[in-house]
Amino acid sequence: MAGRKRARLTERRKAMGLSQERLAEAVGVDTSTVARWERGETEPQAVHRPRLAEALKVSVETVGELLTGAAARRTAPAYLAPYGLAELSGAGDRPTTTPHLRTPGARCGPWKTWPCF
C-alpha cells in the first residue's frame, strides 16, 4: 500500500476542522507522521489507532476503512435477496431499501379475489 494516497483520511481530518498539526497533537505523534499516513507511506501503529479514532470521532474499525479507502461491505440475510437487498447500507442493520412483500392492489386467496393485507 506504500505510495497510495489516503484521500478519505485527509477528507475526514478536514471535515473535523483539524490541521495536520492539531491531529498530531491529539494522537501524540509528530506532524510529519500524520503527513506520511495521509500520503500512504506508513501505517499508524496499533497503539495510535484508538487515539486517532477518538480525534476523528469515529470507531477504530472506521479508521481502518479510512486507511484502506474502502468501506466494509455487509450482506443482508438470505431472505431479503429476492427483493434485491443483497447488501446493507452500513448505517445500522437496516437494508438500503424497504422490501415490498406485496404489490399495491394485489389480490390474494385461492382465486385471487381477496385483497392482500
C-alpha positions in Angstrom: 0.0 0.0 0.0 3.0 2.3 0.1 2.7 5.3 -2.1 -1.1 5.2 -2.3 -2.7 8.4 -1.2 -5.3 8.1 1.6 -7.8 10.7 0.5 -10.5 9.5 2.9 -8.3 10.0 5.9 -7.5 13.5 4.7 -11.1 14.3 4.0 -12.2 13.2 7.4 -9.5 15.2 9.1 -10.5 18.3 7.2 -14.2 17.7 7.9 -13.4 17.7 11.6 -11.7 21.0 11.2 -8.3 19.7 12.2 -5.0 20.6 10.7 -2.2 18.0 10.5 -0.6 19.7 13.4 -3.7 19.6 15.6 -4.3 15.9 14.7 -0.7 15.1 15.5 -1.0 16.7 18.9 -4.2 14.8 19.7 -2.7 11.5 18.7 0.7 12.2 20.3 2.8 11.9 17.2 4.9 14.3 15.0 3.3 16.3 12.2 5.4 14.5 9.6 4.0 11.2 10.8 0.4 12.4 10.1 1.6 13.6 6.6 3.1 10.1 5.9 -0.1 8.4 7.0 -2.1 10.6 4.6 0.4 10.0 1.7 0.1 6.3 2.3 3.8 5.9 3.1 3.3 4.4 6.6 0.5 2.9 8.7 -0.5 4.2 12.1 0.8 1.8 14.8 -1.8 -0.1 16.7 -1.2 2.0 19.8 -2.1 5.2 17.9 -5.3 3.9 16.2 -7.6 4.4 19.3 -6.4 8.0 19.8 -6.7 8.6 16.0 -10.3 7.3 16.1 -11.1 9.5 19.1 -9.6 12.6 17.4 -11.6 11.9 14.2 -14.7 10.9 16.2 -15.1 7.6 14.5 -14.7 3.9 15.6 -11.3 2.1 15.3 -13.0 0.0 12.6 -13.8 3.1 10.6 -10.2 4.3 11.0 -9.2 1.0 9.2 -11.7 1.8 6.5 -10.3 5.3 6.1 -6.8 3.9 5.8 -7.7 1.2 3.2 -10.0 3.5 1.3 -12.9 1.1 1.2 -15.9 0.7 3.4 -16.7 -2.6 4.8 -19.5 -4.3 2.9 -22.0 -6.3 4.8 -24.5 -8.7 3.3 -28.2 -8.8 4.2 -29.9 -12.0 5.4 -30.7 -14.5 2.6 -34.4 -14.0 2.9 -34.0 -10.4 1.6 -32.1 -11.5 -1.6 -35.3 -12.0 -3.7 -36.2 -8.3 -3.1 -32.9 -7.0 -4.4 -31.4 -6.4 -1.0 -28.1 -8.2 -1.1 -26.2 -5.5 0.8 -26.8 -3.4 3.9 -26.1 0.4 3.9 -23.6 0.4 6.7 -25.9 2.8 8.7 -27.0 0.1 11.1 -28.6 -3.2 10.3 -31.3 -1.9 8.1 -31.5 -2.7 4.4 -30.7 0.1 1.9 -34.3 0.0 0.6 -37.6 -1.2 2.0 -38.7 -4.6 0.8 -42.2 -4.6 -0.6 -43.6 -8.0 0.0 -46.8 -7.4 -1.9 -47.6 -5.2 -4.9 -50.1 -2.5 -4.1 -53.5 -3.6 -5.3 -52.5 -7.3 -5.4 -55.2 -9.9 -4.9 -54.8 -12.9 -2.7 -56.6 -16.0 -1.8 -57.2 -19.2 -3.8 -59.0 -17.4 -6.7 -57.1 -14.1 -6.3 -60.3 -12.3 -5.2 -59.4 -11.2 -1.7 -57.4 -8.0 -1.0 -54.0 -8.7 0.4 -53.2 -7.2 3.9 
